[in-house]
């Protein structure tokens, strides 16, 4: 069960755009928010004592500024009835964040961050941190693309869309999806994208599946998704399913979410999709890059 939403902030408006989503999840779950500012120690190396004294002053000033900044964000969250802690730490941002959740059988911490922004004194782009976390984080991730314009204090979420491919690894997102759906009263839509073309090895060639095979794939996907939906409904979740036909699964997923306001996409980082021949891990990476909707990424605890 999630008990904490960890939000790394770098002082930029871009990094703060994840806060409404973090606040909505924390409020629904009854969880706390941990606000974190990370200073990259590699930028604090000096050659002389004179430079050391100057850097010490700069470091103290940066710590004080970061502490005050995080305190202001925590106060704003408190006005929404959400408890928040603050911390300024030293280290490589991706390493610090990737360590959260290590060794836990059940996720207790969700890391929420924008996929763009800059880390102040640390001088590290949060986009590169997000890339690293996609490949190595133990804790589940909530990733959002910052958007220009006014920011609401609480994001309005209405549904969770879960792309599945028939593999147990892809289903690893379902326990967390169920928890969030029940806590926030969100509907769940399970989707399977049947890829209507397949790129084959050898000379560049685009192979179109025969109509009878496409029909068989659709029937297989529908039967599978129906079983998943029945399990979700048995857990007290409002759920439905849909089979999509598209040549590019990431585009199908992001378009589907874009057309439905208030959607959260939830996916795992690994999984292989039998007939449709696409790697869910690769699709997840592309969805994160393409999606205007927030994306929840869950790493399976075990992989074959």
Residue pairs with C-beta under 8 A, 6 or more apart in sequence:
1 106
1 108
1 179
2 25
2 29
2 31
2 107
2 108
2 109
2 110
2 176
2 179
3 31
3 32
3 108
3 109
4 31
4 32
4 33
4 34
4 108
4 109
4 110
5 22
5 25
5 26
5 29
5 31
5 32
5 33
5 34
5 109
5 110
5 112
5 142
6 33
6 34
6 36
6 97
6 100
6 109
6 110
6 111
6 112
6 139
7 18
7 19
7 22
7 33
7 34
7 35
7 36
7 111
7 112
7 113
8 15
8 36
8 37
8 38
8 93
8 97
8 111
8 113
8 126
8 129
9 15
9 16
9 35
9 36
9 37
9 69
9 70
9 73
10 37
10 117
10 118
10 119
10 120
10 122
10 126
11 37
11 65
11 66
11 69
11 120
12 117
12 118
12 120
13 146
14 114
14 116
14 117
14 118
14 126
14 146
15 113
15 114
15 117
15 126
15 146
16 73
16 114
16 151
17 114
17 144
17 146
17 147
17 151
18 112
18 113
18 114
18 142
18 144
19 73
19 77
19 151
20 151
20 152
20 153
20 154
20 155
21 112
21 142
21 144
21 155
21 157
21 294
22 33
22 112
22 142
23 33
23 77
23 80
23 82
23 153
23 154
23 155
24 154
24 155
24 156
24 157
24 184
25 31
25 110
25 112
25 142
25 180
25 184
26 32
26 33
26 82
27 80
27 81
27 82
27 154
28 180
28 183
28 184
28 185
29 179
29 180
29 183
29 184
30 183
31 110
32 82
32 83
32 84
32 85
33 74
33 77
33 82
33 83
33 84
33 85
34 84
34 85
34 86
34 87
34 109
35 70
35 73
35 74
35 84
35 85
35 86
35 87
36 70
36 86
36 87
36 88
36 89
36 96
37 66
37 69
37 70
37 86
37 87
37 88
37 89
37 120
38 88
38 89
38 90
38 91
38 93
38 96
38 97
38 119
38 122
39 59
39 62
39 63
39 66
39 88
39 89
39 90
39 120
39 121
39 122
40 90
40 91
40 92
40 93
40 119
40 121
40 122
40 123
40 124
41 90
41 91
41 92
42 92
43 121
43 122
43 123
44 55
44 59
44 90
46 52
46 55
58 121
62 120
62 121
63 88
66 88
66 120
67 86
67 88
70 86
70 87
70 88
71 86
73 84
73 86
74 84
74 85
74 86
76 153
77 83
77 84
78 84
80 153
80 154
89 96
92 124
93 119
93 122
93 124
93 126
93 129
94 124
94 128
94 129
94 132
94 133
94 136
97 111
97 113
97 129
97 133
97 137
98 132
98 133
98 136
98 137
98 138
99 138
100 109
100 111
100 137
100 138
100 139
101 107
101 108
101 109
101 137
101 138
101 139
101 140
102 138
103 138
104 138
104 139
105 301
107 139
107 140
107 176
107 298
109 139
110 139
110 140
110 141
110 142
111 133
111 137
111 139
111 140
111 141
111 142
112 141
112 142
112 143
112 144
113 126
113 129
113 130
113 133
113 141
113 142
113 143
113 144
114 126
114 130
114 143
114 144
114 145
114 146
115 126
115 127
115 130
115 143
115 144
115 145
115 146
115 288
115 289
116 125
116 126
116 127
116 145
116 146
117 125
117 126
117 127
117 146
118 124
118 125
118 126
119 125
119 126
119 129
130 141
130 143
130 288
133 141
134 141
134 143
134 269
134 284
134 285
134 288
134 297
135 269
137 299
138 299
140 176
140 296
140 297
140 298
140 299
141 295
141 296
141 297
142 294
142 295
142 296
142 297
143 288
143 294
143 295
143 297
144 294
144 295
145 291
145 292
147 292
155 294
156 262
157 184
157 186
157 262
157 263
157 264
158 186
158 187
158 260
158 261
158 262
158 263
159 186
159 187
159 188
159 189
159 260
159 262
159 263
159 264
160 177
160 180
160 181
160 186
160 187
160 188
160 189
160 263
160 264
160 265
160 266
160 296
161 188
161 189
161 191
161 253
161 256
161 257
161 260
161 263
161 264
161 265
161 266
162 173
162 174
162 177
162 188
162 189
162 190
162 191
162 265
162 266
162 267
163 170
163 191
163 192
163 193
163 249
163 253
163 265
163 267
163 280
163 283
163 287
164 170
164 171
164 190
164 191
164 192
164 224
164 225
164 228
165 192
165 271
165 272
165 273
165 274
165 276
165 278
165 280
166 192
166 220
166 221
166 224
166 273
166 274
167 271
167 272
167 273
167 274
167 280
169 268
169 270
169 271
169 272
169 280
169 300
169 303
169 304
170 267
170 268
170 271
170 273
170 280
171 228
171 268
172 268
172 271
172 298
172 299
172 300
172 301
173 266
173 267
173 268
173 296
173 298
174 228
174 231
174 232
176 266
176 296
176 298
177 188
177 266
177 296
178 188
178 232
178 235
178 237
180 186
180 264
180 266
180 296
181 187
181 188
181 232
181 237
181 238
181 239
182 235
182 236
182 237
186 264
187 237
187 238
187 239
187 240
188 232
188 237
188 238
188 239
188 240
189 239
189 240
189 241
189 242
190 225
190 228
190 229
190 232
190 239
190 240
190 241
190 242
191 225
191 241
191 242
191 243
191 244
191 253
191 256
192 221
192 224
192 225
192 241
192 243
192 244
193 244
193 245
193 246
193 249
193 252
193 253
193 276
194 214
194 217
194 218
194 221
194 243
194 244
194 245
194 246
194 276
195 246
195 247
195 248
195 249
195 276
195 277
195 278
196 208
196 209
196 214
196 245
196 246
196 247
197 206
197 207
197 208
197 209
197 247
198 206
198 207
198 209
198 277
199 205
199 206
199 207
200 207
209 217
214 245
217 275
217 276
218 243
218 245
220 275
221 243
222 241
222 243
225 241
225 242
225 243
226 241
228 239
228 241
229 239
229 240
229 241
232 239
233 239
242 256
244 252
244 256
246 252
249 276
249 278
249 283
250 283
250 286
250 287
250 290
251 290
253 265
253 283
253 287
253 291
254 265
254 287
254 290
254 291
254 292
254 293
257 263
257 265
257 291
257 292
257 293
258 291
258 292
258 293
263 293
264 293
264 294
264 295
264 296
265 287
265 291
265 293
265 294
265 295
265 296
266 295
266 296
266 297
266 298
267 280
267 283
267 284
267 287
267 295
267 296
267 297
267 298
268 280
268 281
268 284
268 297
268 298
268 299
268 300
269 280
269 281
269 284
269 297
269 298
269 299
269 300
270 279
270 280
270 281
270 299
270 300
270 303
271 279
271 280
271 281
271 300
272 279
272 280
273 279
273 280
284 295
284 297
287 295
288 295
288 297
